[in-house]
Amino acid sequence: MFDLYSWATPNGHKVHIMLEELDVPYTVHAVDIGAGDQFQPDFLKISPNNKIPALVDSDGPDGKPFHIFESGAILYYLARKYDRFLPQEPLEHYRVMEWLMFQMGGVGPMLGQAHHFRIYAPEKIQYAIERYSREARRLYGVIDTQLERSEYLAGDEYSIADIATFPWIRSHEKQGIDLEDFPKLKVWFDRIEARPAVQEGVRVLTDLRQDYTADRDRWENMFGSGQDR
C-alpha cells in the first residue's frame, strides 16, 4: 500500500499517472503548496527539499516502510518494483533513463521557468520571458525530432520517460507553444492523453487547486519570502 503526498502540478501528476497505470492501491494526501503545507515537519521528514511529490511504501525493499522523494526517483522506484514501463534489456533501459534525465534536467526546469515568467512573475521581465519561451520552443523541437524516429521518447514502447514528460506538455499554451508546430509531438501527446490511466491521473487533486496569482500569501509560499523557512 502506498501513501502519496502530492499536489496537482506536473511533477505530482507524473506519479498520479504512474500509480494509475500500475493499477495499485494508493492513498493520496494533499500537500497544499500554496498554504505552505510543504514546510510542515512531518512532510519534511519524507521530503527534505520541501517539494512534492513524496511516496511512502508500506512494503519497501526490506519489507519495511520506505519513503522516497523526487518525482523521477519515484517513477524509477515504482518501475523497478513492478517491472513495468522500464525495459530490462540494457540498451533499452539506458535509453529510457536518458530521456527521463532529459525531462528532469531540461523539460521540467526550463518549462517551469517559462511558466513563472510568463504567468506568475509580479513584473513582466521581457528578457526572461523571451529567454525561457525560446528555450521551451527549442526543447519541444528536440522532442519532435526524437519522435520522428520512434513512437515514444525512448523507443517504440511507452515508458516512464513518457510518463514524466507528458504532464509538462499539457501546459503548452501557457508556455507560448502551439502543438500544431510540432506534428510528431502532437501525435505522441494525443496518444498518451487518450490512455484511461492518464485521464484518471491528471484528475487527482485538481479540484483543490487554487490560483496562486489571486492570493498574496499563496504566492509568497510558492515563489517569495515563504520559501525562507
Buried (B, 14 or more C-beta within 10 A) or exposed (E): EBBBBBBBBBBBBBBBBBBBBBEEEBEBBBBBBBBBBBBEEEBBEBBEEBBBBBBBBEEBEEEEEBBBBBBBEBBBBBBEBBEBBBBEEEEBBEBBBEBBEBBBEBBBEBBBBBBBBBEEBEEEEEEBBEBBBEBBBEBBEEBBEBBEEBBBBBBEBBBBBBBBBBBBBBBBEBBBBEBEEBEBBBBBBEBBEEBEBBEBBBEBBEEEBEEBEEBEEBBBBBBEEBEEE
